[in-house]
Amino acid sequence: MVPFAWGLRAAGHEVRVAGHPSLASAITGSGLTAVEVGDDPDFVDLFTVGINRKAESAGESVTVDGAIAGCADMMVDDLVTFARDWRPQLLVHDPLNLAAPIAARVLGIPAVKHLWGPDFSAIMPVAEEVVTGDLVRRFGIDRLPDTPDLIVDPCPWAMQVPAPGDVPRQPIRFVPYNGPADHPGWLWPRLPRPRVCVTWGTLMSEVDGGELFRAPRVAEALAASGFEVVVAIDPKTRPRFGTPPDHVRLADSQIALHVVLASCQAIVHQGGAGSTMTALAAGVPQVILPAVVDQRFNAAQLALTGAGVAGDLETVADQVHALLTEPHWREAATALAEENAGRPSPAEAAIGLARRLEMQSV
């Protein structure tokens, strides 16, 4: 969402980014203005509880005791208080933020849902006790708003799911933002062996001892098959890899995924929206080894395009070999990257958004 916020600023709009206090440094590090709202949730704990509950129920929904509702409950009061004071004309929010549409309804301003990629939230029901519970009743609202006023959508149509209701969409080019990072000199040379990227997002390494964080085993399997492997992870997870085998390179400092992918022929990852969409924008074929429900959803949507496949740890090296030797995988990935490049840039989408809102207010 950072490039769209940059686009709004470049168009001359005032932008404030509200989030839990622990997000403040990430927000200001992106060059944007942070507003700390609510308390910091223990998201890893909430996420782990959610994984265990879903394993027992084999389902996915927003419940009162889940991470999504819990995070919203911690921030909604401060968010409404700040919004009433600052008086924004528009509220842009991520697809899993329940506090934002409530604040927009309280202020009587449009709510714009900015997707990360395929819209997982469109197939995830919200429990009635959340829709009509204390989260909304404390503000005199009967129900959680069902739909946003507009959707900002970075996902190619072949991967996307239809939104519930007749909600207009503003297409936008996915421009990767992976945080402040270096471009190390060792990435410059192109070696004779195919270069494959392995990444595992920002959450899986903190959730468990190894069942979900499969990056070390993937890197070892690929290196044993003769690939040059570049591991793009948070440096704090490096001890999880021990002594890496030959042909495996772990960065010594933070390295952005889109920087790594510029010299890679394939990528293996867990299926988070950020990793999936960054690889899509780079035109790189993907093997996804999903562990949780949103990752399986992203893998299935990507497979529809022919640009990637849901993989298996035991055969991951063979699957990468297929991506590199069978042209249709690269052709499909290139087609997705070209479609993405043809979409309105974040700056153009920001201008388009302003025009849409002007037309709606006439």
Number of C-alpha atoms within 10 A of each C-alpha: 18 18 17 22 22 19 18 21 16 14 14 11 13 11 16 16 19 22 20 19 16 13 17 18 12 13 19 13 13 17 11 18 15 21 19 18 23 19 15 15 17 11 15 15 13 16 17 17 15 20 19 11 14 15 13 9 9 10 10 17 15 22 18 19 12 17 22 21 19 19 23 21 19 18 24 23 19 20 24 22 13 17 19 14 9 10 12 16 13 16 20 22 22 15 19 21 18 25 24 25 25 24 24 24 18 16 17 11 16 19 23 24 23 23 21 21 22 26 24 19 18 13 14 14 11 18 13 13 13 18 20 14 16 16 25 23 13 10 15 10 16 13 17 20 16 11 17 19 18 20 22 25 22 26 24 22 14 14 18 18 15 12 15 10 9 10 12 13 17 18 22 26 25 27 20 21 15 17 15 11 12 13 14 14 7 9 16 11 8 11 10 8 11 16 22 26 27 28 23 24 20 13 14 22 20 14 16 12 11 14 10 18 22 21 26 18 14 24 28 19 20 24 20 15 13 14 23 22 27 24 26 25 23 19 14 11 11 16 9 14 14 8 9 16 14 13 18 22 17 17 19 13 15 18 22 19 25 19 18 22 23 14 20 23 19 25 26 31 26 28 29 24 21 18 23 27 25 21 27 28 22 26 25 30 29 33 28 29 24 22 16 16 17 19 21 18 19 25 27 18 21 29 18 13 18 19 23 29 23 23 21 15 14 11 12 20 24 15 19 24 15 13 23 17 10 10 10 15 21 22 16 19 24 19 16 27 22 15 16 24 16 11 18 18 20 25 20 17 21 25 17 16 20 15 12 14 15 10 9 10 7 5
